[in-house]
Amino acid sequence: MDKRNLLNQLQTLRLRLHDLAEARGSLTHPDVLALSEEADRLIIVLQQLQREDPGVSGESKPTTHL
């Protein structure tokens, strides 16, 4: 899986989650909880990818020049 794509999906879910919570008027509405669980699953996949390759963080690291 492409990490950048997963991060984009997570950002989209985050925005949808915010909008849905506002529309339902509750963070505990079943629709909000279901979408939150979907985001949780995606976060777990991203964490697993990070553990498998700690050099891949989604951000560029500064280079050190000697």
Secondary structure, DSSP 8 states (H G I E B T S, - for coil): --HHHHHHHHHHHHHHHHHHHHHHT-TTSHHHHHHHHHHHHHHHHHHHHHHH-TT--SS-------
